[in-house]
Amino acid sequence: MNQSDNRRGRAAQPLSKNLEGHNLDVEFSEERADQEDWEALERSERADARQNNKTSKL
């Protein structure tokens, strides 16, 4: 199976199947975190705060 066949197969699946596992909560381990993990956590928290600000104004 070539790459274009593989893409078509995924596109034919329902949207919920394509997004399976997307935006799931994950456990954060301070002991195992590196700088990149900390930066990602900070970005996520800022995004959550922005989203909460938008929804409270509606």
N, C-alpha and C positions, 0 to 999 in steps of 0.2 A: 504494500500500500504506500503510495507516495504522499507527500506532504499535503497537496491540495485535496486529495481524497479524505485525508484525516480531518482537515478543516471543515469540509462539507459534512462529514459525519457528526462533528460536534455541533455545527450550526443547526442540524436537523433535530437535535435533542431539544426538549422543552427548556425554556429559559431557566427555570428553577434548577435543572440538572447542570446547566452551564455554570451557575453561580454557587453550586454546592460547595460549602466550606469557606465561602467568601464572607468576610466580616464576622467571623466567629470570635467569641471571647477566648483569650488564651491566658494562661497563668504566667506571671512575670516573676522571675527568680533574680533577686538582687545579687545573690552570690555568683550566679552564672552570667550576669549581664556584662556586655562590653560597652564601649563608648557609643557604638552605633545603636545598640539596643536602647540606651538611655536617651539618645537623640530621637529615636522613633517614638519612644514613650512620650516625650515632651511634645512632639508634633501631634501625636494622637490626642493628648490632653488639650492642646490649643484648638484643634479641630472640633473636639467635643464642646468646648466652651463657646466657640463661634456658632455651632449648630444650636446649642441651647439658647443663645442670645437671639437667634433668628426666630426660633419657634415661640419664644415668650413674647415677641413683638407682634406676632400674628393675631 
